[in-house]
Amino acid sequence: MRTSRYEIFLKAAELGNLSRTAEYFSYTPSAISQTVKALEEDLGFALLNRSGRRITLTSDGEVILPVIRDIVSAEKRLEDTSAEIRELQTGTIRMGTYVSIASHWLPPRIIAFREQYPGVRFEIQQSDTDEMNSWLADERVDLAFMMDSGDSRFDFLSLFDDDFCVLLPEGHRLETRKQLHIRDLVGEPLIMPENDLEKVLQDAFAKEKLDLNIAFTSKEDYSLMAMVESGLGIGILPGFVLHRQPYHIRILPLRPRLSRHLGILTRKNAPLPWAARKFIEFVLDTPFEVPALRP
């Protein structure tokens, strides 16, 4: 690839470490260092500050970074257009998503898609809404399966609603209910997800003019479930997170119904790589039902 050394520079700037960059490309650190030096010599100025294993961009490197990113993106679009002509014999789909979607929803769709297009590769990164917004804006991913962030830079293709559920430890006084109203949780010690779901829940309580009794917060869904199982409090999580969970907890519907609306985000007015476009079309044409949760 004509832009290979540009890609090496971009990845080195992202990772801040030449050894990790070498591991990513399956090169030696020496080869990575020589490639960057050759690029610096061609451009006529230094791109990276080297301090031990840590590297940072020089001021000139910061200026040239978006230009090089544009060159790599243009080259990638050329490759993807060529792949379109060759009927997707090659191509890479870069996507961001939540852990729950990557674990339960994406695998069967990727398997079915690759049965038609076995040469297409998938690069999947998992994070929260804010970071995926950043990845999309910086063109680190082509699309993201996530909640609608409301960011005007992106288009949102609707997929489905993911209803929130209440998590109770076994033996809790409320476990015999068929469902729980949000008012039933007033005064109960709550274990709150410490991510973009937290705002959704806080807005729901505020709408009902109810006060939260937040006893704990957890950045990890499985840690939150383990805390509920231990009797530390009541949790609230989207139903999709709870499939195949291994904990001894009771899962009840929350009323009034509260959902996160999931879909596909792409950059507005920006060309999508052909493989990504085909995968989005494939997903939208594939019937999907949210599997039932065990109580």
N, C-alpha and C positions, 0 to 999 in steps of 0.2 A: 504494500500500500504506500502511495506517495506521501501520505501524511503520517506515517508511523511514528516519526520522531516528534511530530507535534502532539500526537496522542500520549507519547511517553512523557513529554513535558507537562501536559495537562494533568495526567495522573500523578506525577511527582508533586505538582503544586497542590493537588487535592489531598494526598496522603502525608505530605510533609516529611517523607522518609524515602531515601533511595533504595534501601534494602527491601522495604515493603513493595515499592514500585517494581523492583526486579522480580519479586515473588509473583506479583500480579501478572506480569508478562512472561514468566518462566525464563527470564534472562539472568545473567550474573549482575551483581551490583556494578562491577567494572564496566560492563557493556552499557548499562543505563547511564552511568556517569559520562562515558565517552560520547554517547549519543547526544546528551544535553550539551556537553562542551562543544561538539561539532555544530550544533544549532546556534549556540552563542557566538561562535566564530563567524558563522555565515551572516548572522544578524549584525554583528559588530558591537555587541554589548552583553553584559552579564544578565542572566535571567534569575539565577538562584543565589541566595546567600547560604553558605555551607558552614554549619557549626556542629561538629561531631556528626552524629547520626541525623540530627534535625536540620531540615532545610526550610527556608522561607523565600518568598518572592522578593526580588529587588524592586525598587521603585519603577525601573524600566520594565521589569517582568510583569508588574501589575498593570501597566499601560498596555502591553502587548497581549496579555492573557485573553481578553475578549475577542481580539482580532484572530488569534490562533484558534480559539473555540469556534468562531464563525467558519474558518477554513475547514476544520475537521467536520463540522456539521454539513457544510456544502459537499464535502467528499462523501459523507455518509449518505446524503440524499442521492448522489450520483450512483452509489453502489446499490441502494435500495430500488432505484428506478431500473437499474440493470437487472436486479433480481426479479422485478415485476415482469420484465420481458421474458425472463427465463422461467416464469411460472413458479416463483418462490422456491427455487432450488436452494437458495441461500437466503440469509437475512437474520437479523437480530432484533428481538423485541425487548426493550428496556422498560421495566415498569416498577412503580412503587405501590405498596399496599400495606394493609394492616396484617398483623400476625394471624388473626382469626381467618381472614379471607385467604391468605397464603396457605393456611393449614387445611381448611375445610372446603373451600369453594373453587379455588383455582386449579388444583391438581387434575380433577377429571376433565376439565375443559382444555387444559394444556395437552393432556394425553390424546384426547379426541382430535384436537387441531393438528398435532404432530403426526397422527395417522395419515392425514391428507398432505401435510407439508413437513416431512421428516427432517429436512435440512435447516429448518428455522430454529434458532437458538433463543432461549429466554434468559434474561438477566433480571432477577427479582430482588428488590431491596424493600425492607420492612421498617416502618417508622410510624410517627404520628402525623396528624394533618399538617401542622406547621412545617415540618421538615419536608414533607412531600410537596407542599407548595413551593418551597425553595428549590427542590430538585427539578420540578417542572419548569420553573422560571429560568433556571440555569441550564436547561436542556440536558440534565444528567439522566432523566428518564423521558420516555416518549409519552407515557400515559400513567395514570394512577387510579387504582380502584380504592375509593374512599368516600367520605361524606362530602357533600357540596360545601366547599370552603367559603363560597360567596365572593371569591376573588374575581374581579372583572377581567383579569388577564386570561381566564380559562373558560372553556365550554364544559358543560356538565351534561352527560347522558345518563338518564335515570335507569336504574336497574330494579331495586326492591327496597322495602322497608325492613329494618331489623329492630324488632320490639325489645325494649328493656324488660328485664325480669328481676324479681327480688330473690336474693339468696339467703336462706336461713340455715343455721346449724340444726342438726337433727335434735328433736326434743324441744325445740323452741315453742313457746305457747301459741304462736300464730301458725304453726306448720299444718294444722288441720284445715285451714282455709283453702278454698279453691282459687282465690285470687286475693290480692291485697290492694287496698286503696292507698294512695300516697299519704293520706292523713293517718293511716294506721302506723306509719313509721315515725310520727312525731314523738320525740322523747327517746326513741330507740338509738342505741349507739350505732352509728353508720360507719362503714368502711368505704371510703370514696376513691374511685379511680383517679389517680393524679396525672391526668392527660386531658386531651380535648373533650373527653366524655364528661369531665367534671362540670364544665360550663353548661352543657345540655341539662344535666341534673339540677344544678343550682337554679337555672332559669325556670325549670318546671316547678321547683319548690317555691320560688319567688312568685310565680303566676298564681299559685294557690295561697299565697301569703302565709307560708309556713316557715318555721325556723328549722335549720338543720342542726343535728347533734352529731357533728363529725368527730368520731373517736380516733380514727386512723385514716391515713391515705396510703395508697400503694400504686406504684408506677406499673407493676406487672399484674396482669389478669390472674395468672395462676397463684401468685402470692396472695392476692386478695381472696381467692377461693379457699386457700389453705387457712387464712386467718378466720374466715367464716366458719369453716369446719372445726376450728379450735374453740369456737364460742366467743370470739373477741367482739363480734358485732354482726350487723346485717349488711349485706352487700347489694349493690345494684349494678348489673352489667347487661350489655346487649345479648340477646339470645344466641346470636351466631358464635359468640365467644365460648359458649357453654357446651357445645357439642363435643361428645367423647371426653368430657372432663372426668377425672378419676376420683373426685372428692365425695365424701359422704355428707351431702348437703341437700336441702329441699329447695326446689326452684318453682316459684309461683309467678303467674302473670301480674303485671303492675297496672293499676287503673287509677285515673284515666290513662288510656293507652299513650305510651311515650315511645317514640322510635327515633332511630337515626336513619336517614335516607341515604342509601348507598348507590353509587354509580361510577361512571368513568369520567375523569377529568383529563382534558387535553389543552394544549396551548391554543388560544383563540387566533384565528387568521394565520396559522402557521401550518405548513405542509407536514402531514404525518408520514413517517416511513411506510412503505407499502405493506410490509409484513404486519406492522401495528394496525393499519387500517383493516387488513383482512381479518386479523384476530378480533378486533372490535365488532366487525360484521358477524363473525362466527358466534361471538358471545351473545349478541343481540338476537340472533336467530335460534339460539339454543334454549328450549324450554327449561324453566328453573322453578323448583318449589323449595321453600325453606323447610328442611326436615324437622319433624316433631322432636321436641325435647323430652327426655325422660324426667318425670317429676323428682 
